Amino acid sequence: MTYQVGDVVKMKKPHPCGCDQFTITRVGMDFKLRCNGCGREVMVPRQKAEKSIRSIVSQPGEE
């Protein structure tokens, strides 16, 4: 599956704030994800991120 900057993804486990949706802000060897609940940003290795992403909720340019 291909991921792009701006995609909103649903993760298998929620962030400690309780929100399970994140926005992808960087793609490469690491993914930079911003929590849609509290705004905290986390860097996750690509393999771990791909395993923990359940689905793509929305993509940029989609309405």
All heavy atoms as a GROMACS GRO file, in nm:
protein
  490
    1MET      N    1   0.085  -0.118   0.000
    1MET     CA    2   0.000   0.000   0.000
    1MET      C    3   0.090   0.124   0.000
    1MET      O    4   0.193   0.127   0.065
    1MET     CB    5  -0.088  -0.003   0.126
    1MET     CG    6  -0.201   0.092   0.123
    1MET     SD    7  -0.310   0.061   0.263
    1MET     CE    8  -0.459   0.038   0.173
    2THR      N    9   0.051   0.224  -0.075
    2THR     CA   10   0.131   0.346  -0.081
    2THR      C   11   0.068   0.454   0.007
    2THR      O   12  -0.055   0.470   0.009
    2THR     CB   13   0.143   0.398  -0.226
    2THR    OG1   14   0.011   0.423  -0.276
    2THR    CG2   15   0.212   0.296  -0.314
    3TYR      N   16   0.151   0.524   0.077
    3TYR     CA   17   0.108   0.631   0.166
    3TYR      C   18   0.167   0.762   0.118
    3TYR      O   19   0.280   0.766   0.070
    3TYR     CB   20   0.153   0.603   0.310
    3TYR     CG   21   0.098   0.472   0.363
    3TYR    CD1   22   0.179   0.359   0.370
    3TYR    CD2   23  -0.033   0.461   0.404
    3TYR    CE1   24   0.129   0.239   0.417
    3TYR    CE2   25  -0.084   0.341   0.451
    3TYR     CZ   26  -0.002   0.231   0.458
    3TYR     OH   27  -0.052   0.112   0.504
    4GLN      N   28   0.090   0.870   0.130
    4GLN     CA   29   0.135   1.002   0.088
    4GLN      C   30   0.123   1.099   0.204
    4GLN      O   31   0.046   1.076   0.298
    4GLN     CB   32   0.047   1.051  -0.028
    4GLN     CG   33   0.052   0.965  -0.150
    4GLN     CD   34  -0.046   1.013  -0.256
    4GLN    OE1   35  -0.120   1.110  -0.235
    4GLN    NE2   36  -0.048   0.946  -0.369
    5VAL      N   37   0.197   1.207   0.193
    5VAL     CA   38   0.188   1.314   0.293
    5VAL      C   39   0.047   1.372   0.287
    5VAL      O   40  -0.007   1.398   0.179
    5VAL     CB   41   0.293   1.423   0.265
    5VAL    CG1   42   0.275   1.541   0.359
    5VAL    CG2   43   0.433   1.365   0.281
    6GLY      N   44  -0.016   1.385   0.402
    6GLY     CA   45  -0.151   1.439   0.409
    6GLY      C   46  -0.258   1.333   0.431
    6GLY      O   47  -0.372   1.367   0.461
    7ASP      N   48  -0.222   1.206   0.414
    7ASP     CA   49  -0.319   1.098   0.438
    7ASP      C   50  -0.355   1.094   0.586
    7ASP      O   51  -0.269   1.110   0.672
    7ASP     CB   52  -0.262   0.962   0.400
    7ASP     CG   53  -0.251   0.939   0.252
    7ASP    OD1   54  -0.297   1.024   0.175
    7ASP    OD2   55  -0.194   0.835   0.213
    8VAL      N   56  -0.482   1.072   0.616
    8VAL     CA   57  -0.528   1.049   0.753
    8VAL      C   58  -0.547   0.899   0.766
    8VAL      O   59  -0.622   0.839   0.689
    8VAL     CB   60  -0.659   1.125   0.783
    8VAL    CG1   61  -0.708   1.093   0.923
    8VAL    CG2   62  -0.638   1.274   0.767
    9VAL      N   63  -0.475   0.838   0.862
    9VAL     CA   64  -0.479   0.694   0.878
    9VAL      C   65  -0.533   0.656   1.015
    9VAL      O   66  -0.519   0.732   1.111
    9VAL     CB   67  -0.339   0.630   0.857
    9VAL    CG1   68  -0.293   0.648   0.715
    9VAL    CG2   69  -0.236   0.687   0.953
   10LYS      N   70  -0.595   0.538   1.022
   10LYS     CA   71  -0.645   0.484   1.149
   10LYS      C   72  -0.546   0.377   1.192
   10LYS      O   73  -0.514   0.287   1.115
   10LYS     CB   74  -0.784   0.426   1.130
   10LYS     CG   75  -0.844   0.374   1.258
   10LYS     CD   76  -0.988   0.335   1.238
   10LYS     CE   77  -1.046   0.293   1.372
   10LYS     NZ   78  -1.189   0.273   1.364
   11MET      N   79  -0.498   0.388   1.318
   11MET     CA   80  -0.400   0.294   1.371
   11MET      C   81  -0.470   0.184   1.450
   11MET      O   82  -0.584   0.198   1.493
   11MET     CB   83  -0.302   0.368   1.462
   11MET     CG   84  -0.233   0.486   1.395
   11MET     SD   85  -0.128   0.440   1.259
   11MET     CE   86   0.022   0.407   1.345
   12LYS      N   87  -0.399   0.072   1.470
   12LYS     CA   88  -0.455  -0.038   1.548
   12LYS      C   89  -0.469  -0.001   1.695
   12LYS      O   90  -0.566  -0.037   1.760
   12LYS     CB   91  -0.366  -0.162   1.535
   12LYS     CG   92  -0.372  -0.226   1.399
   12LYS     CD   93  -0.287  -0.349   1.392
   12LYS     CE   94  -0.294  -0.412   1.254
   12LYS     NZ   95  -0.204  -0.527   1.242
   13LYS      N   96  -0.370   0.071   1.749
   13LYS     CA   97  -0.375   0.112   1.890
   13LYS      C   98  -0.389   0.263   1.898
   13LYS      O   99  -0.326   0.336   1.821
   13LYS     CB  100  -0.247   0.070   1.962
   13LYS     CG  101  -0.233  -0.079   1.978
   13LYS     CD  102  -0.114  -0.112   2.065
   13LYS     CE  103  -0.103  -0.261   2.085
   13LYS     NZ  104   0.012  -0.295   2.170
   14PRO      N  105  -0.467   0.314   1.991
   14PRO     CA  106  -0.483   0.459   2.004
   14PRO      C  107  -0.362   0.524   2.072
   14PRO      O  108  -0.286   0.459   2.143
   14PRO     CB  109  -0.608   0.474   2.091
   14PRO     CG  110  -0.613   0.348   2.170
   14PRO     CD  111  -0.555   0.241   2.082
   15HIS      N  112  -0.348   0.652   2.049
   15HIS     CA  113  -0.248   0.735   2.117
   15HIS      C  114  -0.291   0.747   2.264
   15HIS      O  115  -0.410   0.729   2.294
   15HIS     CB  116  -0.246   0.872   2.048
   15HIS     CG  117  -0.132   0.959   2.087
   15HIS    ND1  118  -0.149   1.073   2.159
   15HIS    CD2  119   0.001   0.949   2.064
   15HIS    CE1  120  -0.032   1.132   2.178
   15HIS    NE2  121   0.060   1.057   2.122
   16PRO      N  122  -0.201   0.775   2.357
   16PRO     CA  123  -0.241   0.790   2.498
   16PRO      C  124  -0.353   0.891   2.521
   16PRO      O  125  -0.426   0.881   2.620
   16PRO     CB  126  -0.113   0.833   2.567
   16PRO     CG  127  -0.005   0.771   2.486
   16PRO     CD  128  -0.056   0.778   2.343
   17CYS      N  129  -0.372   0.987   2.430
   17CYS     CA  130  -0.480   1.085   2.446
   17CYS      C  131  -0.617   1.023   2.411
   17CYS      O  132  -0.720   1.084   2.439
   17CYS     CB  133  -0.454   1.209   2.362
   17CYS     SG  134  -0.477   1.185   2.185
   18GLY      N  135  -0.616   0.906   2.348
   18GLY     CA  136  -0.741   0.838   2.316
   18GLY      C  137  -0.778   0.838   2.169
   18GLY      O  138  -0.869   0.767   2.127
   19CYS      N  139  -0.713   0.918   2.088
   19CYS     CA  140  -0.744   0.928   1.945
   19CYS      C  141  -0.664   0.822   1.867
   19CYS      O  142  -0.546   0.802   1.894
   19CYS     CB  143  -0.708   1.068   1.894
   19CYS     SG  144  -0.751   1.094   1.723
   20ASP      N  145  -0.728   0.758   1.770
   20ASP     CA  146  -0.658   0.656   1.691
   20ASP      C  147  -0.636   0.699   1.546
   20ASP      O  148  -0.598   0.618   1.462
   20ASP     CB  149  -0.731   0.522   1.697
   20ASP     CG  150  -0.868   0.527   1.634
   20ASP    OD1  151  -0.916   0.638   1.603
   20ASP    OD2  152  -0.928   0.420   1.616
   21GLN      N  153  -0.659   0.828   1.515
   21GLN     CA  154  -0.637   0.878   1.380
   21GLN      C  155  -0.518   0.973   1.378
   21GLN      O  156  -0.505   1.060   1.465
   21GLN     CB  157  -0.762   0.949   1.329
   21GLN     CG  158  -0.877   0.853   1.306
   21GLN     CD  159  -0.995   0.919   1.240
   21GLN    OE1  160  -0.993   1.039   1.212
   21GLN    NE2  161  -1.097   0.840   1.214
   22PHE      N  162  -0.431   0.954   1.278
   22PHE     CA  163  -0.310   1.033   1.264
   22PHE      C  164  -0.300   1.085   1.122
   22PHE      O  165  -0.347   1.020   1.028
   22PHE     CB  166  -0.187   0.947   1.293
   22PHE     CG  167  -0.171   0.908   1.437
   22PHE    CD1  168  -0.243   0.805   1.493
   22PHE    CD2  169  -0.081   0.975   1.519
   22PHE    CE1  170  -0.229   0.768   1.625
   22PHE    CE2  171  -0.065   0.940   1.651
   22PHE     CZ  172  -0.139   0.837   1.704
   23THR      N  173  -0.235   1.200   1.104
   23THR     CA  174  -0.207   1.256   0.973
   23THR      C  175  -0.061   1.234   0.943
   23THR      O  176   0.026   1.263   1.026
   23THR     CB  177  -0.238   1.408   0.970
   23THR    OG1  178  -0.375   1.427   1.008
   23THR    CG2  179  -0.215   1.465   0.832
   24ILE      N  180  -0.030   1.182   0.824
   24ILE     CA  181   0.109   1.158   0.784
   24ILE      C  182   0.168   1.291   0.738
   24ILE      O  183   0.115   1.356   0.649
   24ILE     CB  184   0.116   1.054   0.671
   24ILE    CG1  185   0.061   0.921   0.720
   24ILE    CG2  186   0.259   1.039   0.621
   24ILE    CD1  187   0.052   0.814   0.613
   25THR      N  188   0.279   1.332   0.800
   25THR     CA  189   0.344   1.458   0.763
   25THR      C  190   0.479   1.436   0.695
   25THR      O  191   0.535   1.529   0.640
   25THR     CB  192   0.364   1.548   0.886
   25THR    OG1  193   0.441   1.479   0.984
   25THR    CG2  194   0.231   1.588   0.946
   26ARG      N  195   0.533   1.312   0.700
   26ARG     CA  196   0.660   1.282   0.634
   26ARG      C  197   0.661   1.133   0.600
   26ARG      O  198   0.619   1.051   0.680
   26ARG     CB  199   0.777   1.314   0.725
   26ARG     CG  200   0.912   1.282   0.663
   26ARG     CD  201   1.026   1.326   0.755
   26ARG     NE  202   1.152   1.291   0.695
   26ARG     CZ  203   1.226   1.188   0.734
   26ARG    NH1  204   1.186   1.111   0.833
   26ARG    NH2  205   1.340   1.162   0.675
   27VAL      N  206   0.709   1.101   0.479
   27VAL     CA  207   0.720   0.962   0.436
   27VAL      C  208   0.863   0.938   0.390
   27VAL      O  209   0.921   1.021   0.321
   27VAL     CB  210   0.622   0.933   0.320
   27VAL    CG1  211   0.637   0.791   0.271
   27VAL    CG2  212   0.479   0.959   0.363
   28GLY      N  213   0.919   0.827   0.429
   28GLY     CA  214   1.055   0.790   0.391
   28GLY      C  215   1.091   0.664   0.465
   28GLY      O  216   1.008   0.574   0.481
   29MET      N  217   1.214   0.654   0.514
   29MET     CA  218   1.253   0.541   0.597
   29MET      C  219   1.176   0.545   0.729
   29MET      O  220   1.154   0.442   0.792
   29MET     CB  221   1.404   0.542   0.624
   29MET     CG  222   1.485   0.500   0.503
   29MET     SD  223   1.446   0.334   0.445
   29MET     CE  224   1.505   0.235   0.578
   30ASP      N  225   1.140   0.665   0.772
   30ASP     CA  226   1.058   0.685   0.891
   30ASP      C  227   0.930   0.756   0.849
   30ASP      O  228   0.929   0.832   0.754
   30ASP     CB  229   1.130   0.772   0.994
   30ASP     CG  230   1.255   0.706   1.047
   30ASP    OD1  231   1.253   0.584   1.069
   30ASP    OD2  232   1.354   0.778   1.069
   31PHE      N  233   0.823   0.732   0.922
   31PHE     CA  234   0.699   0.806   0.903
   31PHE      C  235   0.689   0.906   1.017
   31PHE      O  236   0.713   0.871   1.132
   31PHE     CB  237   0.577   0.714   0.910
   31PHE     CG  238   0.546   0.640   0.783
   31PHE    CD1  239   0.639   0.622   0.684
   31PHE    CD2  240   0.420   0.588   0.763
   31PHE    CE1  241   0.610   0.553   0.568
   31PHE    CE2  242   0.388   0.519   0.648
   31PHE     CZ  243   0.483   0.502   0.550
   32LYS      N  244   0.652   1.030   0.986
   32LYS     CA  245   0.623   1.128   1.089
   32LYS      C  246   0.472   1.143   1.093
   32LYS      O  247   0.409   1.174   0.991
   32LYS     CB  248   0.689   1.262   1.058
   32LYS     CG  249   0.684   1.361   1.171
   32LYS     CD  250   0.770   1.482   1.140
   32LYS     CE  251   0.784   1.570   1.260
   32LYS     NZ  252   0.871   1.685   1.230
   33LEU      N  253   0.414   1.116   1.208
   33LEU     CA  254   0.269   1.116   1.223
   33LEU      C  255   0.227   1.222   1.324
   33LEU      O  256   0.292   1.238   1.427
   33LEU     CB  257   0.221   0.979   1.272
   33LEU     CG  258   0.262   0.859   1.187
   33LEU    CD1  259   0.230   0.730   1.261
   33LEU    CD2  260   0.193   0.862   1.054
   34ARG      N  261   0.119   1.295   1.293
   34ARG     CA  262   0.065   1.394   1.386
   34ARG      C  263  -0.070   1.342   1.436
   34ARG      O  264  -0.158   1.310   1.357
   34ARG     CB  265   0.045   1.529   1.317
   34ARG     CG  266  -0.019   1.633   1.412
   34ARG     CD  267  -0.039   1.768   1.349
   34ARG     NE  268   0.090   1.827   1.315
   34ARG     CZ  269   0.121   1.873   1.193
   34ARG    NH1  270   0.035   1.865   1.094
   34ARG    NH2  271   0.238   1.926   1.170
   35CYS      N  272  -0.084   1.336   1.568
   35CYS     CA  273  -0.209   1.289   1.629
   35CYS      C  274  -0.319   1.391   1.601
   35CYS      O  275  -0.299   1.512   1.621
   35CYS     CB  276  -0.190   1.270   1.779
   35CYS     SG  277  -0.340   1.223   1.865
   36ASN      N  278  -0.433   1.344   1.554
   36ASN     CA  279  -0.545   1.435   1.526
   36ASN      C  280  -0.618   1.478   1.652
   36ASN      O  281  -0.702   1.567   1.648
   36ASN     CB  282  -0.642   1.372   1.426
   36ASN     CG  283  -0.584   1.363   1.288
   36ASN    OD1  284  -0.476   1.415   1.261
   36ASN    ND2  285  -0.653   1.296   1.199
   37GLY      N  286  -0.588   1.415   1.765
   37GLY     CA  287  -0.652   1.451   1.891
   37GLY      C  288  -0.579   1.562   1.963
   37GLY      O  289  -0.635   1.667   1.992
   38CYS      N  290  -0.450   1.540   1.992
   38CYS     CA  291  -0.374   1.636   2.073
   38CYS      C  292  -0.269   1.713   1.993
   38CYS      O  293  -0.215   1.811   2.043
   38CYS     CB  294  -0.308   1.563   2.190
   38CYS     SG  295  -0.184   1.442   2.141
   39GLY      N  296  -0.239   1.672   1.870
   39GLY     CA  297  -0.142   1.745   1.788
   39GLY      C  298   0.002   1.702   1.808
   39GLY      O  299   0.092   1.757   1.743
   40ARG      N  300   0.028   1.606   1.894
   40ARG     CA  301   0.165   1.558   1.918
   40ARG      C  302   0.218   1.488   1.793
   40ARG      O  303   0.145   1.418   1.725
   40ARG     CB  304   0.164   1.463   2.037
   40ARG     CG  305   0.295   1.400   2.075
   40ARG     CD  306   0.390   1.489   2.150
   40ARG     NE  307   0.332   1.560   2.260
   40ARG     CZ  308   0.363   1.541   2.386
   40ARG    NH1  309   0.448   1.449   2.421
   40ARG    NH2  310   0.308   1.616   2.479
   41GLU      N  311   0.347   1.507   1.762
   41GLU     CA  312   0.408   1.442   1.647
   41GLU      C  313   0.503   1.332   1.693
   41GLU      O  314   0.576   1.350   1.791
   41GLU     CB  315   0.484   1.542   1.561
   41GLU     CG  316   0.393   1.641   1.491
   41GLU     CD  317   0.466   1.732   1.396
   41GLU    OE1  318   0.589   1.747   1.408
   41GLU    OE2  319   0.400   1.790   1.308
   42VAL      N  320   0.499   1.219   1.623
   42VAL     CA  321   0.587   1.107   1.656
   42VAL      C  322   0.653   1.056   1.529
   42VAL      O  323   0.595   1.061   1.421
   42VAL     CB  324   0.509   0.991   1.724
   42VAL    CG1  325   0.460   1.030   1.860
   42VAL    CG2  326   0.394   0.945   1.639
   43MET      N  327   0.777   1.009   1.544
   43MET     CA  328   0.850   0.946   1.434
   43MET      C  329   0.846   0.796   1.457
   43MET      O  330   0.876   0.749   1.566
   43MET     CB  331   0.995   0.995   1.430
   43MET     CG  332   1.011   1.141   1.396
   43MET     SD  333   0.986   1.177   1.223
   43MET     CE  334   1.134   1.109   1.152
   44VAL      N  335   0.807   0.721   1.353
   44VAL     CA  336   0.795   0.576   1.363
   44VAL      C  337   0.869   0.515   1.245
   44VAL      O  338   0.853   0.562   1.132
   44VAL     CB  339   0.646   0.534   1.358
   44VAL    CG1  340   0.631   0.385   1.375
   44VAL    CG2  341   0.566   0.608   1.464
   45PRO      N  342   0.951   0.411   1.269
   45PRO     CA  343   1.016   0.343   1.156
   45PRO      C  344   0.911   0.290   1.058
   45PRO      O  345   0.801   0.251   1.097
   45PRO     CB  346   1.090   0.227   1.222
   45PRO     CG  347   1.107   0.266   1.364
   45PRO     CD  348   0.990   0.354   1.397
   46ARG      N  349   0.944   0.290   0.930
   46ARG     CA  350   0.850   0.254   0.824
   46ARG      C  351   0.784   0.117   0.846
   46ARG      O  352   0.663   0.104   0.834
   46ARG     CB  353   0.919   0.257   0.688
   46ARG     CG  354   0.826   0.231   0.574
   46ARG     CD  355   0.898   0.234   0.439
   46ARG     NE  356   0.798   0.244   0.336
   46ARG     CZ  357   0.761   0.356   0.277
   46ARG    NH1  358   0.814   0.471   0.312
   46ARG    NH2  359   0.669   0.356   0.184
   47GLN      N  360   0.863   0.015   0.879
   47GLN     CA  361   0.809  -0.119   0.898
   47GLN      C  362   0.706  -0.123   1.010
   47GLN      O  363   0.600  -0.184   0.998
   47GLN     CB  364   0.919  -0.219   0.927
   47GLN     CG  365   1.003  -0.251   0.806
   47GLN     CD  366   1.110  -0.354   0.837
   47GLN    OE1  367   1.156  -0.364   0.949
   47GLN    NE2  368   1.150  -0.430   0.737
   48LYS      N  369   0.736  -0.058   1.121
   48LYS     CA  370   0.644  -0.057   1.235
   48LYS      C  371   0.517   0.020   1.201
   48LYS      O  372   0.406  -0.020   1.238
   48LYS     CB  373   0.712   0.004   1.358
   48LYS     CG  374   0.631  -0.008   1.484
   48LYS     CD  375   0.708   0.037   1.604
   48LYS     CE  376   0.623   0.022   1.729
   48LYS     NZ  377   0.690   0.066   1.848
   49ALA      N  378   0.531   0.131   1.129
   49ALA     CA  379   0.415   0.211   1.090
   49ALA      C  380   0.324   0.132   0.996
   49ALA      O  381   0.202   0.132   1.012
   49ALA     CB  382   0.459   0.340   1.024
   50GLU      N  383   0.383   0.064   0.897
   50GLU     CA  384   0.301  -0.012   0.802
   50GLU      C  385   0.227  -0.126   0.870
   50GLU      O  386   0.116  -0.160   0.832
   50GLU     CB  387   0.388  -0.064   0.687
   50GLU     CG  388   0.431   0.047   0.592
   50GLU     CD  389   0.522   0.000   0.481
   50GLU    OE1  390   0.575  -0.113   0.488
   50GLU    OE2  391   0.539   0.077   0.385
   51LYS      N  392   0.288  -0.186   0.972
   51LYS     CA  393   0.221  -0.293   1.047
   51LYS      C  394   0.106  -0.240   1.131
   51LYS      O  395   0.004  -0.307   1.147
   51LYS     CB  396   0.320  -0.363   1.141
   51LYS     CG  397   0.409  -0.463   1.074
   51LYS     CD  398   0.494  -0.533   1.178
   51LYS     CE  399   0.587  -0.633   1.115
   51LYS     NZ  400   0.671  -0.700   1.215
   52SER      N  401   0.122  -0.120   1.186
   52SER     CA  402   0.022  -0.070   1.280
   52SER      C  403  -0.088   0.014   1.216
   52SER      O  404  -0.186   0.047   1.282
   52SER     CB  405   0.089   0.010   1.392
   52SER     OG  406   0.157   0.121   1.339
   53ILE      N  407  -0.077   0.045   1.086
   53ILE     CA  408  -0.184   0.120   1.018
   53ILE      C  409  -0.294   0.022   0.978
   53ILE      O  410  -0.269  -0.077   0.910
   53ILE     CB  411  -0.131   0.195   0.894
   53ILE    CG1  412  -0.037   0.308   0.938
   53ILE    CG2  413  -0.246   0.250   0.811
   53ILE    CD1  414   0.033   0.379   0.824
   54ARG      N  415  -0.416   0.050   1.023
   54ARG     CA  416  -0.531  -0.036   0.992
   54ARG      C  417  -0.593   0.003   0.857
   54ARG      O  418  -0.624  -0.083   0.776
   54ARG     CB  419  -0.634  -0.025   1.103
   54ARG     CG  420  -0.755  -0.113   1.080
   54ARG     CD  421  -0.839  -0.125   1.203
   54ARG     NE  422  -0.772  -0.216   1.296
   54ARG     CZ  423  -0.802  -0.227   1.424
   54ARG    NH1  424  -0.896  -0.152   1.474
   54ARG    NH2  425  -0.737  -0.311   1.500
   55SER      N  426  -0.615   0.134   0.834
   55SER     CA  427  -0.676   0.176   0.710
   55SER      C  428  -0.649   0.324   0.686
   55SER      O  429  -0.612   0.398   0.776
   55SER     CB  430  -0.827   0.153   0.713
   55SER     OG  431  -0.885   0.232   0.814
   56ILE      N  432  -0.671   0.367   0.559
   56ILE     CA  433  -0.661   0.509   0.524
   56ILE      C  434  -0.802   0.567   0.534
   56ILE      O  435  -0.895   0.520   0.469
   56ILE     CB  436  -0.605   0.528   0.382
   56ILE    CG1  437  -0.462   0.475   0.375
   56ILE    CG2  438  -0.610   0.674   0.342
   56ILE    CD1  439  -0.401   0.480   0.238
   57VAL      N  440  -0.818   0.669   0.619
   57VAL     CA  441  -0.949   0.730   0.641
   57VAL      C  442  -0.979   0.830   0.529
   57VAL      O  443  -1.086   0.829   0.470
   57VAL     CB  444  -0.955   0.800   0.779
   57VAL    CG1  445  -1.086   0.870   0.798
   57VAL    CG2  446  -0.931   0.699   0.888
   58SER      N  447  -0.882   0.917   0.498
   58SER     CA  448  -0.901   1.013   0.388
   58SER      C  449  -0.766   1.047   0.329
   58SER      O  450  -0.662   1.032   0.394
   58SER     CB  451  -0.971   1.140   0.436
   58SER     OG  452  -0.889   1.210   0.527
   59GLN      N  453  -0.770   1.094   0.205
   59GLN     CA  454  -0.649   1.131   0.133
   59GLN      C  455  -0.658   1.278   0.095
   59GLN      O  456  -0.768   1.333   0.084
   59GLN     CB  457  -0.632   1.045   0.009
   59GLN     CG  458  -0.609   0.899   0.043
   59GLN     CD  459  -0.596   0.812  -0.080
   59GLN    OE1  460  -0.649   0.845  -0.186
   59GLN    NE2  461  -0.525   0.702  -0.067
   60PRO      N  462  -0.542   1.345   0.073
   60PRO     CA  463  -0.547   1.486   0.034
   60PRO      C  464  -0.619   1.502  -0.100
   60PRO      O  465  -0.606   1.421  -0.190
   60PRO     CB  466  -0.400   1.527   0.024
   60PRO     CG  467  -0.322   1.401   0.019
   60PRO     CD  468  -0.405   1.294   0.080
   61GLY      N  469  -0.699   1.606  -0.110
   61GLY     CA  470  -0.774   1.634  -0.233
   61GLY      C  471  -0.907   1.560  -0.240
   61GLY      O  472  -0.985   1.581  -0.331
   62GLU      N  473  -0.933   1.475  -0.144
   62GLU     CA  474  -1.058   1.400  -0.139
   62GLU      C  475  -1.158   1.476  -0.054
   62GLU      O  476  -1.124   1.528   0.050
   62GLU     CB  477  -1.031   1.263  -0.077
   62GLU     CG  478  -1.146   1.169  -0.075
   62GLU     CD  479  -1.107   1.037  -0.011
   62GLU    OE1  480  -1.046   0.954  -0.079
   62GLU    OE2  481  -1.137   1.022   0.107
   63GLU      N  482  -1.281   1.484  -0.098
   63GLU     CA  483  -1.381   1.558  -0.021
   63GLU      C  484  -1.496   1.468   0.018
   63GLU      O  485  -1.539   1.383  -0.047
   63GLU     CB  486  -1.433   1.677  -0.100
   63GLU     CG  487  -1.324   1.778  -0.122
   63GLU     CD  488  -1.373   1.898  -0.201
   63GLU    OE1  489  -1.458   1.881  -0.291
   63GLU    OE2  490  -1.325   2.007  -0.172
   0.00000   0.00000   0.00000
